[in-house]
Amino acid sequence: MSQLQNRTRRQLIAGSLAGLGSLAISSAQTPKSILDTKAIHHEVDFSAVPQRIYDALLDEKRFKTFSGMAAQINREAGGTFSVFDGHIVGRNLELVPARRIVQAWRVVPWPQGVYSIARFELEARGDGTRITFDHTGFPSAEAEHLEIGWQDHYWKALRTYLV
């Protein structure tokens, strides 16, 4: 007879429960990897052509001029960027000149490896441009801070710069 056949029913049940209990304990100790996230959506009109806005967002000298803070920006898809004196870092995921900028974007104090997606769609409107902007995948606790940041440090600053 095998060892399994020699075990009593009570021993089999006890062994099964012990195994399930250790599985439950190890599952409870596994950290959660899902972040609660929010999204920001803006539609902002500017009295400048799309190329001028595209350049302001991706040229380090122009970015520094409108933001008032240091910027290092590689203008190629896959290139990295660091703006606002290194407070925001990321990578350009997709660049379509004068039409679209998609970036993996993060605030430096966020947990390591946490990136959000910032998407700027530029649409010519007469002599101006409408930016349809979506920022997704950031920690929900950051929503209010980011909302104010986009308004003050991007849209208001760009509007002043583009005059």
N, C-alpha and C positions, 0 to 999 in steps of 0.2 A: 504494500500500500504506500501511496505517496504521502508526503507530509501534509498536503492539503486535505487528503481524505482522513488523516488521523486527527485533525483539529475538530473540536466540538463546535457546535453551532454558536455557542456563546463566545468562543474565542474568535471566530470569524467576524461576528457582529462587532465585538470590541475593537478588533484590528481595523475594520472598515471605518468605524466612528473616529478612531484616533487619526487615521489618514485624512478623513474629511476635516477634522478639527485643525490639523496642521495646515491644510490647504487654505482654510478660512483665515487663519492667522497670517499666513504669508501674503494672502491677497489684501488683507487689511493694512499691511505694512508697505505695500507697493504704492509709491507716490502717484498722484494724479497728474497727468500730463496735458490735460485740456484746460485752456484758459477761457474765462468768460470774456467775450469780446463785444465790441460795439462798432459802429460805422459812422462816418461823417460824409455828408453829401453837400456840395456847394455848387451853385451856378453863378459865376461872377463875370460881369461884363467890363471890358476895358476899352479905352479909346486908343488902341495901338494894334498894329497888325500881328498876326500869330508868330511870325519869325522873330519879332522883337521880344515878345514874351518868352518864347522858347529859349532865345539867347540869354535873357536875363536869368532864367532858371538854371541854365547849364554852363554858363561862362563864369569862371571864378571871379574875375574882376568885376563883372556886372553884378553878380550875386552879392559880392562884398559891398558894392556901391549902394544897392537898394536896401540891404539888410543892416549895413553898418558893422558887420562881423566877418571874421576870416572865413574863407571857403577854399576847399581843394576839391575840384571836380574833374573827373576823367569823362570826357564827352562821348565815349563809345559805349555801345551796348556791352554789358558785362563789366564796365569800368566802375570803380568805387568813387564815393564822394564823402566828404566831411564838411558840414556847414555849421554856421552859428558857433564859431570858435570850437568846433569839435563836439558840440553837444548832440548833434544829429549825424548819424553815419549810415551808410548803406551802399547799395549797388544798383546801377541802371540796368533794368531787366529788358526794357524795350524802348527804343528811341526812333520816332518817325519825325524827321525835321518839320518844324512848324505845325505839327498835327498831334503828336502824342508823346508823353513821357510816362513810363511806368517804372517805379522804383521799389526795391525792397528797402525799407526805411525803419530806423529804430532810434530811440532816445538812449544814449549810452547807459544810464542807470537801470534800464530794463534787464530782466534776467538774461543771462548769456544765451544766445541763439534765438531770442524772440525778435522777429521782424514783422512789421506790418507791410501793407501794400498801399502806396500812394500813386494814384493814377490821375494824370492831367490830360484831358482831351481839349484841344484848342480848335475852335471853329470860327472861321472868318465870318464876320457880320458887318457888311458894309465896310467902313473904314476901321472897324474895331474887331474885337475878338471876344467870344464867350468861352470861358474856361468851365468845363464840366469836370468837377473834381470829386473823386471818391477816395476815402482813406478807410481801409478795412483791416481787421485782424489785430488791432491793438488791444492791450489789456483794458477792460471796461473802466477800471479805476482812473484811467488817464483821459477819459472822454472829455470832461469839462476843460481840463488844461490844454488838450490838443485843439479843441474847438476855438478857444481864445487865441492860441498860438497861430493857427491858420489865419484867423481874421486879422490879428495885429501884425504879425511878423511876415506874412506873405501878402494878403490882399491889400491891406492899407499901405504897407510899405511899397508894394509894386505900383499901386495907383499914384503915389507921390513920385516915385522914380520915373514913371512913364509919361508924366506931364511934359 
